[in-house]
Amino acid sequence: MVSDSGPRCCAASVTVSWRDAGGQDRHGELDLAVLDHERLLVVECKTSSSVFHRQRRYERALARLDRWRSQDGSGADSVLLSARWIGPDLRDDIRARGVECFDNTQLAVFQAFVRKWAASPERAAA
């Protein structure tokens, strides 16, 4: 679905290594990395079923996305993609942190977002 939306390169389960400001070697995994126009779109995928676990996982996912954006220096765009419905309050909280989010009811909207993102050198808006 993502590769059909126009980006030049996309890969799932990408292992990333970097050195932090303190000289420590760090490693992480990107669920989905999309590259186009010398820009990076990082997609964090979540599948948790219970509301409690979902909120905790979303917080961890958002923290990972925040760390990635601050450490990679590229200003990567970030997306949270959920296999479960995301309510309006949580959606607003996620977007307030500068992360786009889509749930299982919005796969066509997510695909349109990626298409728009890939077509424009500027950040795509949902």
C-alpha positions in Angstrom: 0.0 0.0 0.0 2.8 2.5 0.9 5.1 1.6 -2.0 2.1 2.1 -4.4 1.7 5.6 -3.1 4.7 7.1 -4.9 7.7 7.3 -2.5 11.1 6.3 -4.0 12.0 3.9 -1.2 10.2 2.2 1.7 11.4 -0.6 4.0 9.9 -2.3 7.0 11.7 -3.4 10.3 14.7 -1.2 9.6 17.5 -1.4 12.2 19.1 1.9 12.7 22.4 2.6 14.5 23.7 6.0 15.6 26.0 7.7 18.1 24.3 10.1 20.6 25.7 13.4 21.8 27.5 11.7 24.6 29.3 9.3 22.3 27.2 6.3 23.2 26.3 3.9 20.4 22.5 3.5 20.1 20.4 1.1 18.1 16.7 1.1 17.3 14.2 -0.3 14.9 11.9 1.6 12.6 8.6 -0.2 11.9 8.4 1.5 8.5 10.8 4.0 6.9 9.8 5.9 3.8 12.3 8.0 1.9 11.6 10.5 -0.8 13.0 13.9 -1.9 15.8 13.5 0.7 13.2 13.3 3.5 12.3 10.6 5.9 8.9 9.6 7.0 9.0 7.3 10.1 5.9 5.2 10.7 5.4 3.5 14.1 2.9 0.7 13.9 0.8 -0.4 17.0 -1.5 -3.4 17.3 -2.4 -3.5 21.1 -6.0 -4.4 21.8 -6.8 -3.2 25.3 -7.3 0.5 26.0 -4.8 0.5 28.9 -2.1 -1.3 27.0 -2.8 0.8 23.9 -2.3 4.1 25.8 0.9 2.9 27.3 2.1 1.6 23.9 1.2 4.9 22.3 3.1 6.8 24.9 6.2 4.6 24.3 5.8 4.9 20.5 5.5 8.7 20.7 8.6 8.8 23.0 10.5 6.8 20.4 9.3 9.1 17.6 10.3 12.2 19.6 13.8 10.7 20.3 14.2 9.8 16.6 13.3 13.3 15.4 15.6 15.0 18.0 18.6 12.7 17.4 18.6 12.1 13.7 18.8 15.8 12.9 16.8 15.4 9.7 13.5 16.7 11.1 11.9 13.4 10.0 8.1 13.4 9.7 6.4 11.0 12.0 3.2 8.9 11.8 1.6 6.6 14.3 -0.5 3.8 12.5 -2.8 1.8 14.7 -4.6 -1.4 14.0 -7.2 -0.3 16.5 -9.5 2.7 16.5 -8.1 6.0 17.9 -10.6 8.2 19.7 -10.7 12.0 19.0 -9.2 13.0 22.3 -6.2 10.7 21.9 -5.9 11.7 18.2 -5.7 15.4 19.3 -3.1 14.6 21.9 -1.0 12.7 19.4 -1.2 15.4 16.7 -0.4 18.1 19.4 3.0 16.4 19.6 3.6 16.9 15.9 2.8 13.3 14.9 0.2 12.4 12.4 -2.0 9.4 13.3 -4.2 7.0 11.4 -6.2 4.0 12.6 -7.7 0.9 11.0 -10.7 2.9 9.8 -8.4 5.3 7.9 -6.2 3.2 5.7 -7.2 5.0 2.5 -6.6 8.4 4.2 -3.1 7.1 5.3 -2.4 6.1 1.7 -3.5 9.5 0.5 -1.3 11.1 3.1 1.8 9.2 2.0 1.0 10.0 -1.7 0.8 13.7 -0.8 3.9 13.5 1.3 5.9 11.9 -1.5 4.6 14.4 -4.1 5.7 17.4 -2.1 9.1 18.5 -0.9 7.2 20.2 2.0 5.6 18.3 4.9 2.2 16.8 3.9 -0.8 17.8 6.0 -3.5 15.2 6.7 
